[in-house]
Amino acid sequence: MKRRVKKRACIRRIMDSIVVGKPTEHGTKQAQISLKTRIRVGHERLPDRRNRNEAQNTIFVIFGVGMRKKTVWAVSVLSAFTIIAGALLFGTSPSPAPESKFLLLDATQRTTADFKGRVTLVNFWATSCTTCVAEMPELVATYEKYHLKGFDTLAVAMQYDPPSYVVNFAASRKLPFQVAIDNTGTIARAWGDVQLTPTSYLVNKRGEIVKTYVGQPDFKELHRLIDSLLAEA
């Protein structure tokens, strides 16, 4: 009985060291040692072969490659975590678009309320962003394909982008859609504190965000979604 309690206590200490990086008598830089080293630490603590195997199984379960039934348990937990995280990040139902004012290059203004009745793609971008520049022809083609059917694109330049660069880019590329400059960063913060570009939000006719794209979207999938949103009443 004492031996079993001692074995469980050793395993618990090993698990604690791996999960939260606690320092042990084997070193204070626990977070920096490799998985192989951690297994070796388990060998030193549990010299018995059966106990070593149990320590290894415990370590492997933590990293999602456990043995026997523990594998199923670990995979289930990881799958559930992925689903929950995805729901929290992107949501499973439309959410109202933030109330924002957009200062356009022609000195006019638009608000989120102006989106009502049309499908709108709000694209956060920067002239220094290579992916943003690369996707612009596709954004132009998408706009020209759907604009007369009730679709708009609003490109919002990030706060750090010099206004002269934005103006020159829009003029040289002859962007057909409206371009706004977020010179205070207020718009990016309101729309989920946008940091990565390109980030795009697809808004339906009711002014609700139905899809978020971080990075260049799959334009075929985007077109299918626009078609379905335009068909809505």
C-alpha positions, 0 to 999 in steps of 0.5 A: 500500500505504501509503495502504491502511494509513493508511486502515485506521488512520484507520478503526480510530481512528474506531471506537475513538472511537465504541465506547469514547468515547476522546478524540481531537484533535477533542475530549475529550468524545467520548461526548457528541457526536452520531452526526452529529458523529462522521460529520463527524469521519470526513469530516475525517479521511478527505477522499477520497470513497471513504474517507468512504463506508467510514467512514460504513459502519463507523459505521452497522454499529456501530449495526446499520444497516450496508449490504449484507452488513454488515447481515446480520452486524450483525443476526445479532450483535444477535439472538444477543446478545438470545437469550443475554441472555434466557436468562441473565435468565429461563432456559430451564428451571425453577430451584429457588425460593430457601429463604426464611422469610416472616413473615405479617401474622397473625404466622405463618410460611411457608417455601419448602418449604411450596410443594411440592405446590401451584402458587404465585405469589410477588408482590413489591409495595408500597402506593406502587406504582401498578401493584401496586395496579392489578393487585391485583383481577386477583391476587384473581380469579386466586387465587379461580379456582384456589385450590381446585384447588391454587393459592396466592398469596403477596404480599410487601411490600417492605422500604421499605413501612411495615407499618401501610400494608400491614396497612391495605391488606390489610384494606381490600381484603380480600385473600384470600391470604397477605401477608408483610412483608419487613422486612429485605429478605432475601427480596427479595435472595434472590429475585434482588435484587428492585428493581422492583415488581411482580415475580412468580414462578410456582412449580410443584408441585416448588418450581421457578420456571417464570416471572418477571414484571416488571411486570403480567403478561398474566393470560390467559397466566398463567391458561393457564400455571397450568392446565398446571402444575396438570395436572402430577402 
